[in-house]
C-alpha cells in the first residue's frame, strides 16, 4: 500500500486571509486615489453655477452701463437743445439791440440834431427880437416924455422900459450861450453816446456769435464722446452676452458629458475592480481630457466661438479607452 500525501488544507487556509487582505488594500488604495464620482460632479456643478452667476452679474452690470450711457446721451441732447434756445434768444436780443442803436444814431443824425439846433437858434432869435422891441419902446417913451415938464410919471415909465431892455439883452446873451453849448457839447455828446451804444451792441452780437461757434464745437465733441461711450457699453454688453451664452452651452454640454461618463462608469465598474491598474490609467486619461478641454475653452473665448463636437470626441475617446481596457 502506497503512502498518499494528504491535501495541504493548511496552506490554503493560510493563503485565504492574505488574498482577502490584498484585495481590501487594493480597494482602499483605489478609494483613496479616486474621490467619489458624486463629490467630484457636485464640485464641478457648483463651480459652473458660480461662474454662471458671475457672468449674469457682469451682464446686468453691462446692461445698466448701457442704460446709463443712453440716458446721458438723451440728457445731453436735451441740454444742448435748451442751450441752443437760450443762445438763439440772446443772439436775437443782441441783433435787435444793434438795430435799435443804429436807428437811434441815424435818427439823431437826420432829425434830432437839426431839431435841437434849430430850437436853440430860435431861442436866440427871440431874445434878439425882444431886445430890439424893448429898445424901440424905450426910445419911443423918451421921445414922448422929452417935452413934458412933470418928471414924476415920466421917470418911472422910462426906468421900466430901460429894465426891459436890460433883461432882453441878458436873454439874448443866454440864448447865444445856450446855442453854443448845444452845438459844441450836447449834440456831439449825444451822437458819441449813440455811436458807442451801437458799437457795444455790435460787439455783444459778435461775442455771442463767437460763443455760439465755440458752443457748437464743444457740443459736437461732447456728443461724439457720448456716442463713443454708448459704443463701448454696447461692445461690453455683447461680450458679456457671448460669455454667458458660451458658459451656459458649456454647462449643458458638461452635464450631458457627466451623464454619459456616469453611465460608462456604471458599465465598467466591475472591470475596474478586476483591473485596478486599468482604472488608474482611465482616470489619468480623463484628467488629460479635462486639461485639453480647458485649453479648447480658452481658445474659444479668444475667438468668440466654441469648436463643435468637443464633448462628443471626448466621450468617444473615453469609450475607446474603456474598450481597450476590456
C-alpha positions as a Python dict, from the first residue, in 0.01 Angstrom:
ca = {
    (1, 'X'): (0, 0, 0),
    (2, 'X'): (138, 325, -116),
    (3, 'X'): (164, 624, 111),
    (4, 'X'): (-51, 912, -24),
    (5, 'X'): (39, 1268, 66),
    (6, 'X'): (-255, 1448, 226),
    (7, 'X'): (-404, 1758, 61),
    (8, 'X'): (-241, 2075, 201),
    (9, 'X'): (-553, 2232, 351),
    (10, 'X'): (-338, 2417, 599),
    (11, 'X'): (-167, 2615, 317),
    (12, 'X'): (-499, 2715, 160),
    (13, 'X'): (-633, 2829, 493),
    (14, 'X'): (-322, 3039, 539),
    (15, 'X'): (-336, 3198, 192),
    (16, 'X'): (-703, 3294, 205),
    (17, 'X'): (-663, 3576, 463),
    (18, 'X'): (-366, 3709, 270),
    (19, 'X'): (-564, 3722, -54),
    (20, 'X'): (-854, 3894, 119),
    (21, 'X'): (-621, 4146, 281),
    (22, 'X'): (-456, 4220, -55),
    (23, 'X'): (-791, 4277, -223),
    (24, 'X'): (-904, 4503, 61),
    (25, 'X'): (-582, 4706, 47),
    (26, 'X'): (-619, 4745, -330),
    (27, 'X'): (-977, 4866, -283),
    (28, 'X'): (-867, 5109, -10),
    (29, 'X'): (-590, 5245, -233),
    (30, 'X'): (-839, 5283, -519),
    (31, 'X'): (-1088, 5463, -296),
    (32, 'X'): (-818, 5693, -161),
    (33, 'X'): (-681, 5763, -509),
    (34, 'X'): (-1014, 5838, -675),
    (35, 'X'): (-1263, 6060, -493),
    (36, 'X'): (-1628, 5962, -516),
    (37, 'X'): (-1779, 6047, -852),
    (38, 'X'): (-2075, 6216, -685),
    (39, 'X'): (-1849, 6455, -490),
    (40, 'X'): (-1648, 6548, -800),
    (41, 'X'): (-1961, 6607, -1007),
    (42, 'X'): (-2107, 6818, -727),
    (43, 'X'): (-1793, 7034, -712),
    (44, 'X'): (-1795, 7081, -1088),
    (45, 'X'): (-2164, 7170, -1084),
    (46, 'X'): (-2109, 7420, -802),
    (47, 'X'): (-1817, 7582, -986),
    (48, 'X'): (-2023, 7603, -1305),
    (49, 'X'): (-2313, 7760, -1115),
    (50, 'X'): (-2083, 8019, -956),
    (51, 'X'): (-1934, 8102, -1295),
    (52, 'X'): (-2281, 8145, -1446),
    (53, 'X'): (-2384, 8365, -1154),
    (54, 'X'): (-2077, 8586, -1201),
    (55, 'X'): (-2140, 8614, -1573),
    (56, 'X'): (-2506, 8705, -1515),
    (57, 'X'): (-2394, 8975, -1270),
    (58, 'X'): (-2149, 9110, -1529),
    (59, 'X'): (-2426, 9106, -1789),
    (60, 'X'): (-2658, 9303, -1559),
    (61, 'X'): (-2377, 9550, -1490),
    (62, 'X'): (-2317, 9593, -1863),
    (63, 'X'): (-2689, 9645, -1923),
    (64, 'X'): (-2701, 9913, -1652),
    (65, 'X'): (-2394, 10081, -1801),
    (66, 'X'): (-2561, 10076, -2143),
    (67, 'X'): (-2879, 10226, -1997),
    (68, 'X'): (-2682, 10496, -1817),
    (69, 'X'): (-2491, 10582, -2135),
    (70, 'X'): (-2815, 10613, -2331),
    (71, 'X'): (-2969, 10827, -2055),
    (72, 'X'): (-2662, 11051, -2053),
    (73, 'X'): (-2694, 11092, -2429),
    (74, 'X'): (-3062, 11188, -2403),
    (75, 'X'): (-2987, 11435, -2122),
    (76, 'X'): (-2702, 11581, -2326),
    (77, 'X'): (-2933, 11624, -2625),
    (78, 'X'): (-3195, 11795, -2406),
    (79, 'X'): (-2931, 12021, -2252),
    (80, 'X'): (-2799, 12107, -2596),
    (81, 'X'): (-3150, 12194, -2716),
    (82, 'X'): (-3211, 12422, -2417),
    (83, 'X'): (-2869, 12584, -2451),
    (84, 'X'): (-2929, 12646, -2820),
    (85, 'X'): (-3266, 12804, -2744),
    (86, 'X'): (-3107, 13033, -2487),
    (87, 'X'): (-2829, 13118, -2731),
    (88, 'X'): (-3081, 13196, -3005),
    (89, 'X'): (-3280, 13421, -2770),
    (90, 'X'): (-2965, 13603, -2659),
    (91, 'X'): (-2845, 13633, -3018),
    (92, 'X'): (-3181, 13768, -3131),
    (93, 'X'): (-3178, 14019, -2844),
    (94, 'X'): (-2829, 14134, -2941),
    (95, 'X'): (-2935, 14173, -3304),
    (96, 'X'): (-3240, 14377, -3201),
    (97, 'X'): (-3025, 14593, -2971),
    (98, 'X'): (-2781, 14660, -3255),
    (99, 'X'): (-3062, 14753, -3491),
    (100, 'X'): (-3215, 14987, -3234),
    (101, 'X'): (-2882, 15152, -3157),
    (102, 'X'): (-2816, 15202, -3527),
    (103, 'X'): (-3161, 15351, -3582),
    (104, 'X'): (-3121, 15585, -3285),
    (105, 'X'): (-2792, 15709, -3424),
    (106, 'X'): (-2937, 15759, -3770),
    (107, 'X'): (-3247, 15932, -3632),
    (108, 'X'): (-3033, 16167, -3425),
    (109, 'X'): (-2812, 16250, -3721),
    (110, 'X'): (-3104, 16308, -3955),
    (111, 'X'): (-3369, 16467, -3729),
    (112, 'X'): (-3290, 16525, -3364),
    (113, 'X'): (-2961, 16705, -3414),
    (114, 'X'): (-3109, 16955, -3654),
    (115, 'X'): (-3420, 16996, -3439),
    (116, 'X'): (-3230, 17070, -3119),
    (117, 'X'): (-3000, 17306, -3303),
    (118, 'X'): (-3299, 17486, -3452),
    (119, 'X'): (-3466, 17518, -3113),
    (120, 'X'): (-3153, 17678, -2969),
    (121, 'X'): (-3123, 17918, -3263),
    (122, 'X'): (-3489, 18010, -3236),
    (123, 'X'): (-3445, 18095, -2870),
    (124, 'X'): (-3157, 18321, -2963),
    (125, 'X'): (-3361, 18489, -3235),
    (126, 'X'): (-3649, 18551, -2995),
    (127, 'X'): (-3413, 18702, -2743),
    (128, 'X'): (-3272, 18932, -3006),
    (129, 'X'): (-3621, 19030, -3119),
    (130, 'X'): (-3728, 19106, -2763),
    (131, 'X'): (-3420, 19320, -2718),
    (132, 'X'): (-3497, 19517, -3031),
    (133, 'X'): (-3859, 19566, -2921),
    (134, 'X'): (-3754, 19680, -2576),
    (135, 'X'): (-3505, 19926, -2722),
    (136, 'X'): (-3767, 20069, -2959),
    (137, 'X'): (-4019, 20105, -2677),
    (138, 'X'): (-3762, 20285, -2466),
    (139, 'X'): (-3678, 20520, -2748),
    (140, 'X'): (-4047, 20596, -2807),
    (141, 'X'): (-4102, 20671, -2440),
    (142, 'X'): (-3803, 20901, -2438),
    (143, 'X'): (-3938, 21085, -2742),
    (144, 'X'): (-4283, 21121, -2582),
    (145, 'X'): (-4172, 21245, -2243),
    (146, 'X'): (-3891, 21466, -2367),
    (147, 'X'): (-4115, 21782, -2393),
    (148, 'X'): (-4309, 21725, -2068),
    (149, 'X'): (-4219, 21926, -1764),
    (150, 'X'): (-4359, 21695, -1494),
    (151, 'X'): (-4096, 21429, -1439),
    (152, 'X'): (-4273, 21221, -1173),
    (153, 'X'): (-4453, 20978, -1403),
    (154, 'X'): (-4200, 21015, -1683),
    (155, 'X'): (-3903, 20887, -1486),
    (156, 'X'): (-4089, 20575, -1367),
    (157, 'X'): (-4201, 20478, -1713),
    (158, 'X'): (-3857, 20533, -1861),
    (159, 'X'): (-3698, 20323, -1583),
    (160, 'X'): (-3926, 20029, -1655),
    (161, 'X'): (-3855, 20036, -2024),
    (162, 'X'): (-3485, 20053, -1960),
    (163, 'X'): (-3516, 19742, -1734),
    (164, 'X'): (-3697, 19561, -2013),
    (165, 'X'): (-3414, 19645, -2249),
    (166, 'X'): (-3158, 19518, -1998),
    (167, 'X'): (-3347, 19186, -1948),
    (168, 'X'): (-3376, 19148, -2322),
    (169, 'X'): (-3002, 19192, -2362),
    (170, 'X'): (-2933, 18930, -2093),
    (171, 'X'): (-3181, 18691, -2253),
    (172, 'X'): (-3007, 18731, -2584),
    (173, 'X'): (-2671, 18655, -2426),
    (174, 'X'): (-2809, 18345, -2255),
    (175, 'X'): (-2968, 18223, -2576),
    (176, 'X'): (-2643, 18270, -2760),
    (177, 'X'): (-2454, 18083, -2489),
    (178, 'X'): (-2718, 17808, -2493),
    (179, 'X'): (-2683, 17772, -2868),
    (180, 'X'): (-2309, 17740, -2832),
    (181, 'X'): (-2345, 17471, -2563),
    (182, 'X'): (-2591, 17280, -2776),
    (183, 'X'): (-2379, 17296, -3089),
    (184, 'X'): (-2041, 17232, -2931),
    (185, 'X'): (-2120, 16994, -2641),
    (186, 'X'): (-2468, 16846, -2616),
    (187, 'X'): (-2520, 16740, -2975),
    (188, 'X'): (-2170, 16589, -3018),
    (189, 'X'): (-2205, 16419, -2678),
    (190, 'X'): (-2538, 16261, -2772),
    (191, 'X'): (-2401, 16149, -3105),
    (192, 'X'): (-2095, 15996, -2939),
    (193, 'X'): (-2312, 15815, -2682),
    (194, 'X'): (-2536, 15675, -2953),
    (195, 'X'): (-2234, 15567, -3154),
    (196, 'X'): (-2086, 15393, -2850),
    (197, 'X'): (-2416, 15219, -2784),
    (198, 'X'): (-2416, 15094, -3141),
    (199, 'X'): (-2056, 14973, -3106),
    (200, 'X'): (-2134, 14792, -2781),
    (201, 'X'): (-2436, 14627, -2939),
    (202, 'X'): (-2224, 14519, -3235),
    (203, 'X'): (-1954, 14382, -3006),
    (204, 'X'): (-2211, 14197, -2796),
    (205, 'X'): (-2357, 14040, -3109),
    (206, 'X'): (-2013, 13940, -3233),
    (207, 'X'): (-1926, 13791, -2893),
    (208, 'X'): (-2247, 13587, -2893),
    (209, 'X'): (-2172, 13464, -3244),
    (210, 'X'): (-1823, 13352, -3139),
    (211, 'X'): (-1970, 13193, -2827),
    (212, 'X'): (-2222, 13007, -3037),
    (213, 'X'): (-1949, 12880, -3267),
    (214, 'X'): (-1747, 12757, -2969),
    (215, 'X'): (-2063, 12602, -2824),
    (216, 'X'): (-2123, 12415, -3149),
    (217, 'X'): (-1770, 12272, -3143),
    (218, 'X'): (-1796, 12176, -2775),
    (219, 'X'): (-2134, 12011, -2828),
    (220, 'X'): (-2003, 11822, -3128),
    (221, 'X'): (-1713, 11688, -2923),
    (222, 'X'): (-1943, 11613, -2629),
    (223, 'X'): (-2189, 11422, -2847),
    (224, 'X'): (-1903, 11230, -3006),
    (225, 'X'): (-1787, 11122, -2661),
    (226, 'X'): (-2140, 11021, -2565),
    (227, 'X'): (-2175, 10809, -2878),
    (228, 'X'): (-1833, 10654, -2815),
    (229, 'X'): (-1941, 10571, -2459),
    (230, 'X'): (-2257, 10405, -2595),
    (231, 'X'): (-2049, 10209, -2847),
    (232, 'X'): (-1814, 10090, -2572),
    (233, 'X'): (-2107, 9997, -2349),
    (234, 'X'): (-2270, 9813, -2640),
    (235, 'X'): (-1947, 9623, -2707),
    (236, 'X'): (-1913, 9529, -2339),
    (237, 'X'): (-2277, 9421, -2331),
    (238, 'X'): (-2239, 9199, -2638),
    (239, 'X'): (-1920, 9050, -2493),
    (240, 'X'): (-2098, 8972, -2166),
    (241, 'X'): (-2385, 8811, -2355),
    (242, 'X'): (-2145, 8598, -2559),
    (243, 'X'): (-1960, 8484, -2248),
    (244, 'X'): (-2287, 8397, -2072),
    (245, 'X'): (-2419, 8203, -2372),
    (246, 'X'): (-2088, 8018, -2405),
    (247, 'X'): (-2086, 7935, -2034),
    (248, 'X'): (-2446, 7812, -2049),
    (249, 'X'): (-2366, 7598, -2353),
    (250, 'X'): (-2057, 7458, -2182),
    (251, 'X'): (-2260, 7386, -1869),
    (252, 'X'): (-2524, 7198, -2066),
    (253, 'X'): (-2262, 7003, -2260),
    (254, 'X'): (-2079, 6930, -1936),
    (255, 'X'): (-2396, 6793, -1776),
    (256, 'X'): (-2461, 6567, -2076),
    (257, 'X'): (-2098, 6454, -2068),
    (258, 'X'): (-2123, 6380, -1694),
    (259, 'X'): (-2433, 6167, -1752),
    (260, 'X'): (-2257, 5976, -2029),
    (261, 'X'): (-1948, 5931, -1815),
    (262, 'X'): (-2166, 5814, -1524),
    (263, 'X'): (-2329, 5550, -1745),
    (264, 'X'): (-1990, 5441, -1876),
    (265, 'X'): (-1859, 5422, -1521),
    (266, 'X'): (-2151, 5208, -1412),
    (267, 'X'): (-2095, 4979, -1710),
    (268, 'X'): (-1725, 4932, -1635),
    (269, 'X'): (-1749, 4930, -1259),
    (270, 'X'): (-1690, 4555, -1243),
    (271, 'X'): (-1390, 4577, -1470),
    (272, 'X'): (-1238, 4845, -1252),
    (273, 'X'): (-1243, 4609, -952),
    (274, 'X'): (-1084, 4333, -1155),
    (275, 'X'): (-824, 4564, -1318),
    (276, 'X'): (-724, 4842, -1078),
    (277, 'X'): (-429, 4942, -1298),
    (278, 'X'): (-659, 4995, -1597),
    (279, 'X'): (-891, 5206, -1380),
    (280, 'X'): (-597, 5421, -1273),
    (281, 'X'): (-496, 5466, -1639),
    (282, 'X'): (-854, 5561, -1729),
    (283, 'X'): (-860, 5820, -1450),
    (284, 'X'): (-533, 5972, -1573),
    (285, 'X'): (-666, 5977, -1928),
    (286, 'X'): (-984, 6156, -1813),
    (287, 'X'): (-777, 6420, -1635),
    (288, 'X'): (-576, 6469, -1954),
    (289, 'X'): (-901, 6513, -2149),
    (290, 'X'): (-1026, 6772, -1897),
    (291, 'X'): (-699, 6965, -1937),
    (292, 'X'): (-732, 6962, -2316),
    (293, 'X'): (-1098, 7068, -2285),
    (294, 'X'): (-994, 7367, -2072),
    (295, 'X'): (-736, 7468, -2334),
    (296, 'X'): (-1002, 7446, -2606),
    (297, 'X'): (-1238, 7663, -2398),
    (298, 'X'): (-966, 7927, -2357),
    (299, 'X'): (-912, 7931, -2731),
    (300, 'X'): (-1287, 7962, -2788),
    (301, 'X'): (-1301, 8264, -2553),
    (302, 'X'): (-1043, 8438, -2769),
    (303, 'X'): (-1219, 8352, -3099),
    (304, 'X'): (-1579, 8414, -2963),
    (305, 'X'): (-1687, 8062, -3070),
    (306, 'X'): (-1667, 7708, -2937),
    (307, 'X'): (-1532, 7426, -3159),
    (308, 'X'): (-1818, 7183, -3238),
    (309, 'X'): (-1811, 6818, -3131),
    (310, 'X'): (-1563, 6864, -2848),
    (311, 'X'): (-1767, 6678, -2588),
    (312, 'X'): (-1860, 6403, -2835),
    (313, 'X'): (-1492, 6349, -2922),
    (314, 'X'): (-1403, 6331, -2555),
    (315, 'X'): (-1683, 6086, -2490),
    (316, 'X'): (-1573, 5874, -2789),
    (317, 'X'): (-1218, 5871, -2661),
    (318, 'X'): (-1340, 5761, -2319),
    (319, 'X'): (-1543, 5477, -2474),
    (320, 'X'): (-1248, 5369, -2689),
    (321, 'X'): (-1017, 5365, -2391),
    (322, 'X'): (-1272, 5167, -2192),
    (323, 'X'): (-1298, 4919, -2478),
    (324, 'X'): (-922, 4876, -2475),
    (325, 'X'): (-937, 4811, -2101),
    (326, 'X'): (-1192, 4543, -2168),
}
